[in-house]
Amino acid sequence: MKINESNIDRILRVVGGVALAVLGFGVVGGVGGSIVGGLGLVLVATGAIGFCPLYALFGISTCRVPKAG
């Protein structure tokens, strides 16, 4: 797996993912809360490893490409 997320992208994913996980599992509850919490956990995981499968599927990368030369 090649890293395809920039540092800012990773930070935003982790922060947003933690917020969604807390909201989903702690506040909302039920099936909707589980879905929101699960989405939050996915964001935390992808932010932690720096790889997003959807980015790879669509050929997107937020990492800077090193300049040649």
C-alpha positions as CSV (number, residue, x, y, z in Angstrom):
1,M,0.0,0.0,0.0
2,K,1.4,3.3,-1.1
3,I,0.6,6.3,1.1
4,N,-1.9,8.5,-0.8
5,E,-2.9,11.0,1.9
6,S,-1.2,14.2,2.9
7,N,-0.4,15.1,6.5
8,I,-3.3,17.6,6.6
9,D,-5.7,15.1,5.1
10,R,-4.6,12.5,7.7
11,I,-5.0,14.9,10.7
12,L,-8.5,16.0,9.5
13,R,-9.5,12.3,9.1
14,V,-8.4,11.4,12.6
15,V,-10.0,14.4,14.2
16,G,-13.2,14.1,12.3
17,G,-13.2,10.3,12.8
18,V,-12.8,10.6,16.6
19,A,-15.7,13.1,16.6
20,L,-17.9,10.9,14.6
21,A,-17.1,7.8,16.7
22,V,-17.9,9.6,19.9
23,L,-21.0,11.1,18.5
24,G,-22.2,7.8,17.0
25,F,-21.3,5.4,19.9
26,G,-21.8,7.8,22.8
27,V,-24.6,10.2,21.9
28,V,-26.8,9.0,19.1
29,G,-27.0,5.2,19.8
30,G,-29.1,2.7,17.9
31,V,-28.5,1.6,14.3
32,G,-27.8,5.1,13.0
33,G,-25.3,5.7,15.8
34,S,-23.5,2.5,14.9
35,I,-23.3,3.6,11.3
36,V,-22.0,7.0,12.2
37,G,-19.6,5.5,14.7
38,G,-18.4,2.9,12.2
39,L,-17.7,5.6,9.7
40,G,-15.7,7.5,12.3
41,L,-13.6,4.4,13.0
42,V,-12.9,3.9,9.3
43,L,-11.7,7.6,9.1
44,V,-9.5,7.1,12.1
45,A,-8.0,3.9,10.6
46,T,-7.3,5.4,7.1
47,G,-5.9,8.5,8.7
48,A,-3.6,6.5,10.9
49,I,-2.2,4.3,8.1
50,G,-2.2,7.1,5.4
51,F,-3.9,5.0,2.8
52,C,-7.5,5.4,1.5
53,P,-8.8,2.6,-0.7
54,L,-11.3,4.9,-2.3
55,Y,-8.5,7.3,-3.3
56,A,-6.6,4.4,-4.8
57,L,-9.7,3.2,-6.7
58,F,-10.3,6.6,-8.3
59,G,-6.6,7.4,-8.7
60,I,-6.6,10.3,-6.2
61,S,-3.6,11.3,-4.1
62,T,-3.3,14.3,-1.8
63,C,0.4,13.7,-1.2
64,R,2.8,16.1,-2.9
65,V,4.7,14.6,-5.8
66,P,8.4,15.2,-5.5
67,K,9.8,17.5,-8.1
68,A,12.2,16.0,-10.6
69,G,15.6,17.5,-10.9
